[in-house]
Amino acid sequence: MRNARKKRGYTIEEMAEYLGFTSRHISDYELDKSKPTFESLCEIIRKLSLDANAIFFPERFGSGAVYISGMLYMLDDQKIDEVISLVEEHLKSKAGNQR
């Protein structure tokens, strides 16, 4: 949760207000001092647009590479070719920026 908060540039207080929780709840969740209820967790996932699979099945979806691999598996050949082209363009651009 801390990563999601920081990624959005929220303070604990701003995150609490956005989610409708107290700052204490957010702090306790981030420090693993307490766990949100299932309903609260669902609200956090929804409002922060988090990947529920990565939260509920971290061994399967927690790794970015595993997640991407799973997503690619569901694509047809044409879409995979499009993804390959995008990745190649990205890598070329990244290599050019490092010079």
GIJOBEL-V173790 format. One record per residue. N is the residue number from 0. RES is the residue in one small letter. OMEGA is omega in degrees with one decimal (* if undefined). BURIAL is b if it has 16 or more other C-alpha atoms within 10 Angstrom, else e. D_FIRST is the distance of its C-alpha to the first C-alpha in whole Angstrom. Layout:
N;RES;OMEGA;BURIAL;D_FIRST
N;RES;OMEGA;BURIAL;D_FIRST
//
This chain:
0;m;179.2;b;0
1;r;179.4;b;4
2;n;178.6;e;5
3;a;179.4;e;5
4;r;-177.5;b;6
5;k;178.9;e;9
6;k;179.6;e;10
7;r;178.2;e;11
8;g;-179.5;e;12
9;y;166.2;e;11
10;t;176.7;e;12
11;i;-179.3;b;10
12;e;179.2;e;13
13;e;179.0;e;13
14;m;179.7;b;10
15;a;179.8;b;11
16;e;-179.0;e;15
17;y;-178.0;e;13
18;l;-178.0;b;12
19;g;177.7;e;15
20;f;173.4;e;13
21;t;176.5;e;14
22;s;179.2;b;13
23;r;177.9;e;14
24;h;-178.7;b;12
25;i;179.9;b;8
26;s;-180.0;b;10
27;d;177.7;e;11
28;y;-178.0;e;8
29;e;-178.8;b;6
30;l;-178.4;e;10
31;d;175.6;e;10
32;k;175.4;e;13
33;s;-179.7;e;13
34;k;176.7;e;11
35;p;172.8;e;11
36;t;178.8;e;14
37;f;179.9;e;15
38;e;178.6;e;15
39;s;178.5;e;12
40;l;177.6;e;10
41;c;178.0;e;13
42;e;177.7;e;12
43;i;179.8;b;9
44;i;-177.8;e;9
45;r;-175.2;e;13
46;k;-178.8;e;12
47;l;-178.8;b;9
48;s;179.2;e;12
49;l;177.5;e;9
50;d;-178.6;e;12
51;a;178.6;e;12
52;n;-179.1;e;15
53;a;179.6;e;12
54;i;-176.2;e;10
55;f;-179.4;e;14
56;f;-174.4;e;16
57;p;180.0;e;14
58;e;-179.2;e;18
59;r;-173.7;e;19
60;f;-175.9;b;16
61;g;-180.0;e;14
62;s;177.8;e;16
63;g;-179.6;e;17
64;a;179.1;e;20
65;v;179.7;e;21
66;y;179.9;b;19
67;i;178.4;e;21
68;s;178.3;e;24
69;g;178.2;e;23
70;m;179.9;e;23
71;l;-179.5;e;27
72;y;-177.0;e;28
73;m;-177.4;e;28
74;l;173.4;e;30
75;d;-174.3;e;34
76;d;-179.4;e;36
77;q;179.8;e;36
78;k;177.4;e;32
79;i;176.9;e;32
80;d;177.8;e;34
81;e;178.9;e;33
82;v;179.1;e;29
83;i;178.3;e;32
84;s;179.2;e;33
85;l;179.5;e;30
86;v;178.9;e;29
87;e;177.3;e;32
88;e;179.8;e;32
89;h;-179.0;e;29
90;l;177.1;e;30
91;k;179.5;e;33
92;s;179.7;e;32
93;k;178.3;e;29
94;a;178.6;e;32
95;g;179.6;e;34
96;n;-177.5;e;32
97;q;-179.9;e;32
98;r;*;e;36
//
